[in-house]
Amino acid sequence: MLEPAAIDRLRENLLAAGYTLDAVADRLGEAGLAGLGRNSSLAAGRALAGADDPQATAIRLWLLQQPVPSGSLGWLDTSHLRGAGLIAGSDELRATVELKPYGSEARQGWICSDQTPLDTRVVRPRPDFVLGASPASTTLAQLVPRVRAGSALDLGTGCGIQSVHLADHAERVVATDLNPRALDLARITLGLNQVSAELRLGSLYEPVAEELFDLVVTNPPYVMSPPGGGLVYREGGFAGDGLMREVVSGVPLNPGGLLVVLGNWAVVEGRPWAERVAEWIPAGHDALVLQREALDPYEYIEIWLADAGLAGTPEYLPAYRDWLQYFDSQRISGVGMGWIFVRRSGSAQPDLRLEEWPHAVHQPVGEAVLAHFDGIEGSRWPDERVLAATWRRSDDLRQETLGAPGAADPEYIVLRQAGGLGRAVTADTALAAVVGACDGDLPLGMLVDAVAHLLEVDAAALAADVLSHLRPLIAEGLVVHSDSQETQSEGFGSAITLEGEPRRADG
Ligand SMILES: C[S@@+](CC[C@H](N)C(=O)[O-])C[C@H]1O[C@@H](n2cnc3c(N)ncnc32)[C@H](O)[C@@H]1O
């Protein structure tokens, strides 16, 4: 579609025009960016105050979706862009795609995608529409631990956003999509960001048959809709949540590898959601599944009818009724939205945790999730081994005490993770004292004996009590074995959108 040399040339033009994340953010100011975050263009347009310098023209063309006089594009080599159909018109030129500044702490670049409708315009997406950096994309980008990996798979790459991040810390990235147009736009995104990934066309894991990966990352087309919806960016053509099941149950991971999925699952009448989703986890894999939100069918259908550009049209109510009938036929009484993490542990007794977790989290949570999987093994050690080992509380663990003003002792002690998933447990004085003393120096048994002595209680009884409460803390990565490294990203950073901190969106 656009040759590598033409992509390089475009990058040079964009840099020379000052069409970069920081510079555009400065130019548009807080209100302009906030407006764009709401898909409203007026505030950003006013910030340009009629200027026609290259940066202002680029903003009009690619962010505000406005026509610009061809004479104002002298700074841009338009020949290849016209040839590839990315710019159209003669006296006035329009962009046919969105080219949006995007980055991370590690890099600044652009995302090339189809245009997001602005200013409440109701637009029916073309069947092969390619989504840009959506809130779901940036949420997913923050769920992925940014630690070194040999190989990574970006399943359903769309505009290529996940691959841009993966390329920072994976030696080899494979990006797949069923939509050839997505691969065309992803190629532009990757080229503009000067990263590489092998782009492969095909469905689900077909393009990577026989291969295994250290990391698989995806927000697949998880929308559950009646057959024939035909929007490839959101619907997989499977009944109910069948596509999500295929993604999870068929994941090709190397030993120790991790799958990170953002998506939806059906809440089917008469069955707890967690029971169904647990059946998708392959043998020998641990899993952490967090249901962030549950929607009733009406809310869900309304969101996706609006997304399909049907709001306010005569087709709206008939489509709504069809969708409800479809859910009835599938016995879908609600939709869970959330995150699935699966690690190939090889364990004969895998650890499966499926929880409702609607609480605020501290993004990026990827490293906290890794710490959880790393903690599972230690949490299962026999008592003697846990007591003989030395442990360290995680750096982000905080103690909160609650009680009446002036009271000698607190009524409650809460140990709370100030980062990650924001896990919290109530603790008694003894547990808080033991966890407080876990600084990787002395074995746990010695710490328990010292606290028992101080509190004048039986050491063996205290050890039993502390162990029962400490195991979950170990499994959640709040207390870690002193030999283990605190899992930390290596400065690759996470998603930074033009509008600033990614808005909360769980899919
Ligand atoms: C929700 S979009 C996610 C895009 C991108 N990963 C992101 O984070 O923004 C889902 C992507 O999956 C692709 N897709 C749809 N069906 C697929 C299939 N069966 N196999 C692989 N990819 C598929 C769509 O074309 C689309 O690009």
The ligand as a Gaussian input file, in Angstrom:
#p B3LYP/6-31G(d) Opt

LIG

0 1
 C      -10.770000      -4.920000      18.713000
 S       -9.648000      -4.932000      17.376000
 C       -8.099000      -4.788000      18.246000
 C       -7.011000      -4.134000      17.459000
 C       -5.721000      -3.877000      18.198000
 N       -5.132000      -5.098000      18.696000
 C       -5.861000      -2.877000      19.334000
 O       -5.360000      -3.141000      20.420000
 O       -6.437000      -1.831000      19.119000
 C       -9.684000      -6.643000      16.899000
 C       -8.810000      -6.980000      15.702000
 O       -8.928000      -8.390000      15.433000
 C       -9.029000      -8.588000      14.028000
 N       -9.735000      -9.868000      13.792000
 C      -11.050000     -10.096000      13.596000
 N      -11.292000     -11.409000      13.471000
 C      -10.094000     -12.033000      13.564000
 C       -9.681000     -13.368000      13.505000
 N      -10.550000     -14.364000      13.344000
 N       -8.367000     -13.643000      13.628000
 C       -7.465000     -12.653000      13.805000
 N       -7.798000     -11.351000      13.894000
 C       -9.100000     -11.046000      13.766000
 C       -9.790000      -7.382000      13.540000
 O       -9.579000      -7.169000      12.160000
 C       -9.228000      -6.285000      14.432000
 O       -8.101000      -5.696000      13.840000

